Amino acid sequence: MAADPEGEQIKYHWTVKQQPAGASVRIAQPDSPTTAVTGLDVVGEYAFSVTITDGKSTVTQDLVPARVVAGNLPPVFFEMATRKSIYLQVPGITRTTLAYSAYDPENEPIKIRCSIVSQPAGADAVVKEPGPRRCDVADMKVAGDYRFRVEADDGHQVTAEELTVTVHPANHSPEITAMTATPAKVEASSGKTLLVATTTDGDGDNLGCWWNVRSSPVGSHPVFARRGYHETEVSGLTVPGDYVFEMVAADNTERAFSSTTVKVLAAGK
């Protein structure tokens, strides 16, 4: 219904903007504020609009299209993911939560079922009773891929989505096998040296690295040229004394640390 600020009489007129080929829509009372519509017997979208006027101003409003379907529509998933423990590894975190969201176009109640499609040989994962939006999984104690199936059932049709969760094998910590500073003794007039670290990882993981200043003389301000690389020049070593530089090497879960000392000498020493 519409209202006019000046209290003037309002007139209505309904029209069909869109209908599927072969349809013959009939508006029972096209000039009434409300009206029944018949003839929606062809599958597709039907669009309507209403024009409202007080004799001086006119407004046309399009309605949200009405969709006619051949039969019951299946439930729809619009989210499927893991929550909480996203990175799983043995020994360690061996449980996760499957998170999902589903709706039914006819707004019918949905029953959710969760099951295991496949898991590594020797594994015996446990799927807990699913809730409307989540399902807990435990005892994923064997490294490998676990594939889960989540079904949404509206009593007429079933929609299913599958999700793979990977449990990673035991991780070997990265190692820093060598570290050098060239030169290890620097004159303050030069004020720079080259730091190089050699790293390795037992699993072949790509390692990230980062240089830190553990300690330096008061008033000094060392500057790394490429702080996130295994090899970097460091400048600003202009205050005599000992500078301790640390390399941090990291994989997905573990870190390794190592330090080297550079001695800066006063000019002419």
N, C-alpha and C positions, 0 to 999 in steps of 0.2 A: 504494500500500500504506500501511497505517496501523500504528502501534506504540502499545502501552499502557504507561505509565510503571511500572505495578505488574506487568507481565508477564502480565496476565489475557488470557483468550481473547477475541478480537474477532470479532464477527459483522457481516456486510455485507448490505445489501439495496438493489438498484438499482430505480429507477422512472423512467417516462417522464413528464416534466412538461409537455411540449408537443410536438405534431406537427401537420403540415398536415392539413387536411380530406381524408379519403379514404385517409390513410396507415394502415398497420397494422404498427407496430413490434413486433418480437419480441426480447426479451432472452434470450439462450440460457441463461445461468446467473445468475439474478438475485441469488443469495445467495453468489456467489463474489467474491473480491477483484478479479478481472478477468473480463470476459465479452465475447463477440462480440455484435453487434447487427445484425439484418437487417430488411428491410422499409423501408429508406430509399429508396423508389422514387417518391416524390412530391416535386416541387420545393417548397422552403420551409425553415423552420428547425425543428430538432429539439433539445429541451432534456432533459437527464437530471440526476438527482440520486442521491446515494448516502447511505444512512443507516448510521452506524457505531456499534456499542454494545459495551460490555464487560459488560453486564448491570446496571450501576449508573448509568452516564452514557451519554447518546446525543448524537451530533453528526450533523447533516445538512449535506451540502456540495453546492451546485449546480455543475455543470460549465459551461464555456463552450459556448454553443449550437453545434451542428453545422449547417452550411448546405449544402443540396443544390441544385445549379443545373442548368439544362437543358442546358448545354454550356459550352464554354470562355468564361471571362470575359476581357474586354479589359484591357490594362494601365491603370493609374490614375495620373494626375498629381496630386500634392499640393503642388507648388510651381512657380511660373513667374515669373521676375523678371529684371531686369538687375543686374549686379554691376560693381564698379570704377567705370568712368566712367558715372555716372548722368546728369549734365547734359552733353550734347554740343553743341558749337558750332563753326561754321566761321568763319574759319580757327582751328584749335586742335585740340581733342580730337575725333577722328573715328573712334573705335573703341570697342567695348563688349564685354561678355561676357553671353551668355544663360545664365542659371542655371536648372536644373530638377531635379526629383526625381520619379521614377516607380517604381512597383512592379507586380508581376504577382500577382494573387490565387492563381494556381497555382504561384507561385515559379518560373516558367519564365524563361529568359534573355531579356532585352529588348535589341533593337537600336534605337539612336536615330538619327534623321535630321533634319537642319536645312536649311531652304531659305528663300528670299526669296519672299514672296507678291507684294509690290509695293514700289516705291521711287520717289523723285522722278524726273522726267524728266531724263535726262542722267547719272543716278547709276549707279555700277558697283561696288556694295559686294561684298565678298568674304567668304563664309562658310567658315570653316576646318573641318577634320575634327572632328566632334563627339565629346566624351567621354561617359562615363556620366552626368555631372552638369553639364557646362558645354560651351559652344560659343563660340569667339571670332569676332567679326565686325570687319572692318577696311574702310578706304577708304570710309567714309560721308561723302564730301566735298561732297555737295550738300545744302543745307538742305531740310528737309521731313520727312515721316513715312515710316519704313521698317517694313514689316510682315513679321514672320518666322513661320514655321510649324515647330513641333517635333513629330515623330512618334515614338511608342513602339510597336514591333512585337514581339509575342511569337511570331511565326511562324504565328499563327492569325488574330489580329485586330490592327487598328491603331487607336490612340487619338491624336488630334492636338489641340494647343493652339496658339493664335496670340497674338503679342505685338507691340505697336506701340512703336517707339522713335523719338523725335523728335530731329532735329538742328536746333538753333536757328541762325538767321542771325547774321551778324556783329553784335556789339553796339556801340551808341553809348554812350559814357560819359555819366553824368548831369552836369548843370551846375548850379552855384549862381550865378544871375544877379544877385542882389542880396542885401544883408544890412544890416539897420539895427538900431540900439539907440536906444530912445526913453525917456528922454533919453540922450544919449551922455556927458553930464557929470552926475554925481549927487552930491548932498550926503550925507555919511555919516549925517546924521540921518534921511534918507529911506531909503537903503540898498536901493533896488530900481530895476529898469529893465525894459523890454519888448524882447525880442529877436525879430526877424522875419527869416526867410530865404525867398527865392523860388527854387524849383528847377524844372528842366525836364529831359526825357529825349527824345532823338531817336527812340526806338523806342516811346514812349508807355508805357513800363514804369511800374508803380507803384513809387515810391521810398520806401525807409525812411530815416529821419533820426535823428540823435542829436547832442545838444549836449555839448561837453566844455569844461572849464576848462584852457586852455593854460598860463596863468600868472596869479598873483594875489599881492597883498602877503602877507608873512609874518603868520600869525595869522588870516587871513581864511577864511571858510567859506561860499562862495556856494551857494545852494540853488535848483535849477530846479523850477518848478511842474509843467511838462509837458515833460520832457526829450526824449521821443521824438516831439515835434511840431514843425512848422515855426515855430510861434509859441509863445513861452513867457515868462512872467515869471521873473526871477531876483532873488532877495532875499539878504539877508545881506551886502550890500556896505557894511559898516560900518567897514572899515579904509581910510584914504586911500591912493591909489595907482592904478596901472593894472591893469585886469582884462582879460585877453585870452580871448575866448570863441570856440570853434571849432564849426562845423556840419559834420557828415559826412552826405552823401547817398549812398545806395547802391541799385543794382539787383541783379540776380542775380549779376553777376560784377565790376562796376566800382564804384569809389567816387570821390567828389569832396569836396574840402575847401575851406573858406573861413573866415576869422577876422575878428573885429571887436574893437575896443578900447573899453572904457568907463573913463572917468577918474572916480574918486571923490575928492571934495574934502572937506577937513576942514570941520566946521560953521562957517558964517559966512564962508567963503572965496569 
